[in-house]
Amino acid sequence: MIKQSIARILSVELDRKDFLKAVGIGLVAATGVSQAINSVVKQTSSTPQRSVNFGYGDSVYGGRPSNR
């Protein structure tokens, strides 16, 4: 069944415009799937981290650390 489908797809004659369109759609589909997998993996494996900022305005007046 799959071999017949692949043979049918490969036997179709395409001009340059149709070929480039098919390759472009394939690339977009491939990168879209990988991006979706990456976003799911990043969401499940990431742990929220508290960022520590050092700079002007990041501490309370007088230099004492806050209890955030």
N, CA, C and O atoms as a DFTB+ gen file, in Angstrom:
272 C
 N C O
     1  1       0.830      -1.196       0.000
     2  2       0.000       0.000       0.000
     3  2       0.871       1.255       0.000
     4  3       0.675       2.140      -0.833
     5  1       1.828       1.342       0.921
     6  2       2.681       2.532       0.999
     7  2       3.588       2.621      -0.223
     8  3       3.819       3.708      -0.753
     9  1       4.104       1.470      -0.671
    10  2       4.971       1.464      -1.855
    11  2       4.217       1.962      -3.087
    12  3       4.779       2.667      -3.925
    13  1       2.951       1.593      -3.186
    14  2       2.143       2.057      -4.316
    15  2       1.925       3.559      -4.244
    16  3       1.968       4.246      -5.265
    17  1       1.692       4.069      -3.048
    18  2       1.488       5.512      -2.892
    19  2       2.755       6.280      -3.247
    20  3       2.697       7.304      -3.929
    21  1       3.902       5.785      -2.783
    22  2       5.166       6.449      -3.086
    23  2       5.458       6.386      -4.576
    24  3       5.913       7.370      -5.160
    25  1       5.200       5.242      -5.198
    26  2       5.426       5.089      -6.639
    27  2       4.525       6.037      -7.423
    28  3       4.953       6.620      -8.419
    29  1       3.282       6.194      -6.978
    30  2       2.363       7.098      -7.672
    31  2       2.818       8.551      -7.540
    32  3       2.737       9.321      -8.497
    33  1       3.297       8.921      -6.347
    34  2       3.761      10.285      -6.135
    35  2       4.996      10.571      -6.976
    36  3       5.123      11.647      -7.559
    37  1       5.904       9.605      -7.036
    38  2       7.139       9.806      -7.790
    39  2       6.936       9.756      -9.298
    40  3       7.770      10.260     -10.050
    41  1       5.854       9.161      -9.742
    42  2       5.615       9.059     -11.183
    43  2       4.929      10.296     -11.761
    44  3       4.831      10.427     -12.981
    45  1       4.459      11.192     -10.921
    46  2       3.774      12.395     -11.389
    47  2       4.801      13.373     -11.946
    48  3       5.821      13.642     -11.312
    49  1       4.525      13.899     -13.129
    50  2       5.428      14.884     -13.730
    51  2       5.093      16.270     -13.200
    52  3       3.928      16.666     -13.144
    53  1       6.135      16.999     -12.811
    54  2       5.965      18.343     -12.266
    55  2       6.830      19.314     -13.049
    56  3       7.913      18.963     -13.516
    57  1       6.343      20.529     -13.186
    58  2       7.227      21.567     -13.717
    59  2       7.977      22.192     -12.534
    60  3       7.737      21.822     -11.384
    61  1       8.847      23.101     -12.801
    62  2       9.700      23.671     -11.752
    63  2       8.886      24.366     -10.667
    64  3       9.189      24.237      -9.481
    65  1       7.857      25.100     -11.069
    66  2       7.040      25.843     -10.113
    67  2       6.339      24.891      -9.136
    68  3       6.342      25.125      -7.927
    69  1       5.746      23.830      -9.657
    70  2       5.061      22.870      -8.793
    71  2       6.041      22.124      -7.889
    72  3       5.736      21.845      -6.730
    73  1       7.225      21.801      -8.430
    74  2       8.231      21.116      -7.630
    75  2       8.685      21.986      -6.460
    76  3       8.760      21.515      -5.325
    77  1       8.985      23.248      -6.737
    78  2       9.431      24.147      -5.675
    79  2       8.328      24.374      -4.647
    80  3       8.605      24.499      -3.454
    81  1       7.103      24.426      -5.098
    82  2       5.977      24.571      -4.185
    83  2       5.870      23.349      -3.266
    84  3       5.660      23.495      -2.062
    85  1       6.012      22.155      -3.827
    86  2       5.926      20.936      -3.032
    87  2       7.078      20.846      -2.036
    88  3       6.876      20.447      -0.889
    89  1       8.286      21.215      -2.465
    90  2       9.433      21.195      -1.561
    91  2       9.243      22.224      -0.447
    92  3       9.561      21.940       0.708
    93  1       8.739      23.395      -0.767
    94  2       8.491      24.431       0.246
    95  2       7.468      23.985       1.272
    96  3       7.649      24.198       2.471
    97  1       6.405      23.373       0.809
    98  2       5.375      22.880       1.734
    99  2       5.955      21.789       2.629
   100  3       5.652      21.731       3.820
   101  1       6.787      20.927       2.055
   102  2       7.424      19.882       2.852
   103  2       8.340      20.449       3.918
   104  3       8.351      19.961       5.048
   105  1       9.113      21.480       3.575
   106  2      10.000      22.104       4.552
   107  2       9.231      22.790       5.668
   108  3       9.601      22.704       6.839
   109  1       8.162      23.469       5.293
   110  2       7.346      24.132       6.315
   111  2       6.704      23.102       7.231
   112  3       6.633      23.304       8.443
   113  1       6.241      22.012       6.664
   114  2       5.640      20.956       7.489
   115  2       6.677      20.341       8.419
   116  3       6.385      20.074       9.585
   117  1       7.883      20.115       7.913
   118  2       8.925      19.499       8.737
   119  2       9.364      20.428       9.861
   120  3       9.535      19.977      10.994
   121  1       9.549      21.698       9.579
   122  2       9.974      22.626      10.629
   123  2       8.837      22.918      11.591
   124  3       9.080      23.154      12.775
   125  1       7.623      22.907      11.118
   126  2       6.486      23.131      12.006
   127  2       6.345      22.018      13.020
   128  3       6.059      22.271      14.190
   129  1       6.540      20.796      12.583
   130  2       6.450      19.655      13.489
   131  2       7.582      19.710      14.508
   132  3       7.355      19.480      15.696
   133  1       8.793      20.012      14.061
   134  2       9.917      20.061      14.997
   135  2       9.765      21.214      15.985
   136  3      10.129      21.076      17.153
   137  1       9.235      22.343      15.536
   138  2       9.007      23.465      16.444
   139  2       7.946      23.117      17.485
   140  3       8.082      23.487      18.652
   141  1       6.915      22.425      17.085
   142  2       5.873      22.021      18.034
   143  2       6.433      21.060      19.078
   144  3       6.117      21.169      20.263
   145  1       7.262      20.123      18.635
   146  2       7.867      19.182      19.577
   147  2       8.792      19.920      20.532
   148  3       8.783      19.656      21.735
   149  1       9.594      20.846      20.005
   150  2      10.504      21.614      20.857
   151  2       9.752      22.446      21.893
   152  3      10.188      22.535      23.041
   153  1       8.649      23.044      21.515
   154  2       7.913      23.866      22.468
   155  2       7.282      23.017      23.564
   156  3       7.218      23.447      24.716
   157  1       6.818      21.824      23.223
   158  2       6.253      20.929      24.234
   159  2       7.344      20.456      25.183
   160  3       7.134      20.407      26.395
   161  1       8.503      20.108      24.645
   162  2       9.602      19.637      25.476
   163  2      10.086      20.748      26.400
   164  3      10.367      20.499      27.572
   165  1      10.184      21.958      25.891
   166  2      10.639      23.077      26.713
   167  2       9.649      23.380      27.826
   168  3      10.063      23.724      28.933
   169  1       8.357      23.262      27.564
   170  2       7.356      23.547      28.583
   171  2       7.380      22.504      29.690
   172  3       7.202      22.850      30.858
   173  1       7.592      21.257      29.358
   174  2       7.559      20.212      30.370
   175  2       8.855      20.132      31.161
   176  3       8.840      19.741      32.328
   177  1       9.982      20.497      30.544
   178  2      11.256      20.333      31.233
   179  2      11.744      21.604      31.920
   180  3      12.679      21.543      32.717
   181  1      11.150      22.727      31.639
   182  2      11.651      23.964      32.230
   183  2      11.079      24.147      33.635
   184  3       9.901      23.892      33.886
   185  1      11.930      24.586      34.525
   186  2      11.506      24.889      35.881
   187  2      11.586      26.393      36.063
   188  3      12.551      27.022      35.627
   189  1      10.599      26.967      36.694
   190  2      10.633      28.418      36.868
   191  2      11.800      28.818      37.764
   192  3      11.995      28.262      38.844
   193  1      12.564      29.786      37.293
   194  2      13.697      30.262      38.053
   195  2      13.493      31.735      38.357
   196  3      13.003      32.503      37.529
   197  1      13.878      32.102      39.549
   198  2      13.758      33.496      39.953
   199  2      14.985      34.232      39.460
   200  3      16.114      33.836      39.749
   201  1      14.767      35.283      38.729
   202  2      15.897      36.039      38.220
   203  2      16.348      37.054      39.259
   204  3      15.535      37.695      39.924
   205  1      17.633      37.181      39.378
   206  2      18.217      38.126      40.324
   207  2      18.830      39.237      39.502
   208  3      19.722      39.008      38.685
   209  1      18.344      40.437      39.729
   210  2      18.840      41.594      38.985
   211  2      19.691      42.463      39.898
   212  3      19.320      42.729      41.041
   213  1      20.806      42.891      39.398
   214  2      21.660      43.809      40.118
   215  2      21.818      45.047      39.253
   216  3      22.300      44.979      38.122
   217  1      21.415      46.153      39.792
   218  2      21.539      47.387      39.045
   219  2      20.780      48.502      39.728
   220  3      20.267      48.345      40.835
   221  1      20.721      49.597      39.067
   222  2      20.044      50.756      39.617
   223  2      18.558      50.470      39.773
   224  3      17.894      50.075      38.815
   225  1      18.034      50.668      40.976
   226  2      16.611      50.492      41.225
   227  2      16.202      49.073      41.563
   228  3      15.011      48.798      41.710
   229  1      17.152      48.172      41.689
   230  2      16.806      46.785      41.991
   231  2      16.776      46.480      43.482
   232  3      16.391      45.378      43.873
   233  1      17.164      47.407      44.302
   234  2      17.130      47.177      45.740
   235  2      16.357      48.319      46.404
   236  3      16.081      49.356      45.800
   237  1      16.023      48.080      47.671
   238  2      15.290      49.099      48.411
   239  2      16.214      50.258      48.784
   240  3      17.436      50.120      48.837
   241  1      15.598      51.372      49.033
   242  2      16.371      52.541      49.428
   243  2      17.083      52.259      50.742
   244  3      16.455      51.788      51.691
   245  1      18.345      52.529      50.816
   246  2      19.123      52.276      52.015
   247  2      19.990      51.044      51.894
   248  3      20.833      50.806      52.759
   249  1      19.813      50.247      50.846
   250  2      20.693      49.118      50.607
   251  2      20.312      47.826      51.283
   252  3      21.032      46.838      51.143
   253  1      19.221      47.786      52.005
   254  2      18.807      46.531      52.652
   255  2      18.068      45.656      51.659
   256  3      17.246      46.156      50.891
   257  1      18.337      44.384      51.657
   258  2      17.629      43.498      50.726
   259  2      16.165      43.352      51.121
   260  3      15.826      43.330      52.304
   261  1      15.330      43.257      50.144
   262  2      13.893      43.090      50.407
   263  2      13.578      41.633      50.639
   264  3      14.396      40.770      50.322
   265  1      12.411      41.332      51.186
   266  2      11.975      39.972      51.465
   267  2      11.016      39.479      50.387
   268  3       9.948      38.957      50.705
   269  1      11.378      39.635      49.131
   270  2      10.496      39.207      48.039
   271  2      10.493      37.738      47.887
   272  3       9.805      37.209      47.015
